[in-house]
Amino acid sequence: MEGSTAVAREPVEPQSLKKLSFKSLKRSLDLFSPSRGHHPPPDAQSKHIRISFKINAEYGLVKDLVGDEARANGGGAAQNQGDQPSNSLELALTGDQTSRDTQKDRNESAIIAGPTLPPKGYDAGVPSRNVPGAIVSIPGSSERPYSTSALMERIPSRWPRPAWHPPWKNYRVISGHLGWVRSIAFDPSNEWFCTGSADRTIKIWDVASGKLKLTLTGHIEQIRGLAVSERHTYLFSAGDDKQVKCWDLEQNKVVRSYHGHLSGVYCLALHPTIDVLLTGGRDSVCRVWDIRTKAMVCALSGHDNTVCSVFARPTDPQVVTGSHDTTIKFWDLVAGKTMATLTHHKKSVRAMALHPKEQTFASASADNIKKFNLPKGEFLHNMLSQQKTIINSMAVNEDGVLATGGDNGSLWFWDWKSGHNFQQGQTIVQPGSLDSEACIYALSYDRSGSRLVTCEADKTIKMWKEDPTATPETHPINFKPPKDFRRY
């Protein structure tokens, strides 16, 4: 005590925290370094307890069972073996490895040859741990249960199987434009169609023969949108010159121009029941025009980027627009406000197609082609393949054949119901054109849905029809339903 008091009274040298930590580490090292690398002496009693506990945990229910062969010989297995140990616990205590292996095999054979009828209180589904003598499956035994996957009922895929469609083939190439062909529209009588081009002209062609009937001039930039009225003898056009024009086809001249867009006009659509024209362009606004008075009814503003696709319906949502801001908007035409915004796409929505019979529509982007329900806009499913290019245009006919045209000249055909891609085509550029001019800018079915017309960057118009010689045997459906249902 006195010594400790003397030590305590000595002046303490001030030391840093780092130095004190090193001192503490050195004391710990000096304390444990002599025994480093030496294992503690084995404890036989703890080893036996550990082994017996493991035996009881794994084989507690069955380690005392007696096999039929042992019973037939008039006693237990331990009586027939003389001085050999009677169970696995005694084997563990003896430490004899050979005896342990022998007894393990004997126990397993006793379990296999044990009673075939389960004892009273045994549940067929799960063996009861409270019932002595319950049979438990172990590796190597004949009582191994079947895998649950083999017993499960195979549920057929809920994905609809695609209908068979004959492949489409090119049967006519029409030349006449001097620039990229950017837009197309069909006459309601299905006798002619018109195309707009980067050569600033609108040309009218005969559907049956493919011959040029008329050329209209008046725009000063390329023409990106065309629409033919079903109730009037009017043709509407829009282009990069910010102009929207109404042509009277009885006089073959412009009778109205609709001024208001601040930049190029990229898309155009007519309302199916009222005299209203819809145009969208680079000013991020979809404008609504009264076709009779040249007046702008309203401006549907809300997109953050170019409005490049639009279509109209007779019921709400009457106007649907797609934009470079990756969204699709449903508009309330009366209030001039957004009803809903679909944000499923990750890239610009450059094309949309409304099904002529169903209340559904599809939208195309560089990431995928998606199908939505109307009027709420519920996401239905993706098309099952990816075109992996910018899709500029798409169209669907009453037979459920969706056609999409890409920037790389790829023309793909899809089954509308299932989303199965049943044909992949590639357009051939005209001699003298560059390979980069294989782009398909616009496409449309005729009114019957039996002919498809594509407008391309090699200044040509190509017409396609179904192959009449194809059969389900010559062109079978190679369809694999998807394993998962993708949400987006």
Order of alpha helices (4+ residues) and beta strands (2+ residues): alpha-alpha-alpha-alpha-alpha-alpha-alpha-alpha-beta-beta-beta-beta-beta-beta-beta-beta-beta-beta-beta-beta-beta-beta-beta-beta-beta-beta-beta-beta-beta-beta-beta-beta-beta-beta-beta-beta
